[in-house]
Amino acid sequence: MKSSEVMSGHQLMNMLEKIQAHLELLSKSERKVAEVILASPQTAIHSSIALLARAAEVSEPTVNRFCHRLGTRGFPDFKLLLAQSLATGTPYVSRNIDESDSVEAYSAKIFESAMAGLDRVRSQLDMTAVNRAVDLLTQSKKIAFFGLGASAAVAHDAMNKFFRFNVPVIYSDDIVMQRMSCMNGSEGDVIVLISHTGRTKNLVELAQFARENDATVLAITSPGSPLSREATLALTLDVPEDTDIYMPMVSRLAQLALIDVLATGFTLRRGAKFRDNLKRVKEALKESRFDKDAMISTLPR
């Protein structure tokens, strides 16, 4: 039986499950496409065939062959099935969720999983590494926050936090802009790369580019990952969540909490004069909001 026939015989299988289960049946170049998609399926959904081919370093016909091998009619059909895989099917929500769960049950499971995961990360976090990371950030000339997929949202949150500080901060979720920033890096720049798996090839390459140009690379990632090995300093979060299969939940929360830790350390390390400046920034922002006390006084009694 041909491998394409084997794959098409599993139409009921979730698309990401199909890719994972049939990696060994793919050619070397087709496997490159599979690895890029598994590393960041959300990015793949929004990519053109040209962008996906470039990310996998293969030709566009190879991407089309990959799609046909998985029993789809072509790239548009494959992207639709991939999007459905992420949007439906309980395995892609959380490993703890059952199809029969009530709203009370799955809500409780999600909150319990989040609290347990954050507590696990807090107890295992290397405080020496955190202290060193705060040193690097407070001594930096420029800070860049980069991530892809779900981690891009965390990088954007980090930019919002650090943008209020008196140091140049940049953020981008565009891989071309990220590459150019790392290639133009220099001593004193800190490039913060965020990836739960630490296996996304583009981010590992960014770490290499940045270090080749004497920038410091701070990675927020999983222990033992390729990204952690390429970084100048890695803050590793041991979150038992398989984001190749499940939608990122606890891992994203852990990354956001760590960003808060680093931002707080930055504020305290810079001293009282810096905090006075930060207070002035916060005061200036008040003009953009309705007065809370005035709103309370207008409420019906």
Secondary structure by P-SEA (a helix, b strand, c coil): ccaaaaaaaaccccaaaaaaaccccccaaaaaaaaaaaacaaaaaaccaaaaaaaacccaaaaaaaaaaaccccaaaaaaaaaaaaacccccccccccccccaaaaaaaaaaaaaaaaaaaaaaccaaaaaaaaaaaaaccbbbbbbcaaaaaaaaaaaaaaccccbbbbbbccaaaaaaaaaaccccbbbbbbbcccccaaaaaaaaaaaaabbbbbbbcccccccccccccccccccccccccccccaaaaaaaaaaaaaaaaaaaaacaaaaaaaaaaaaaaccccccaaaaaaaccc
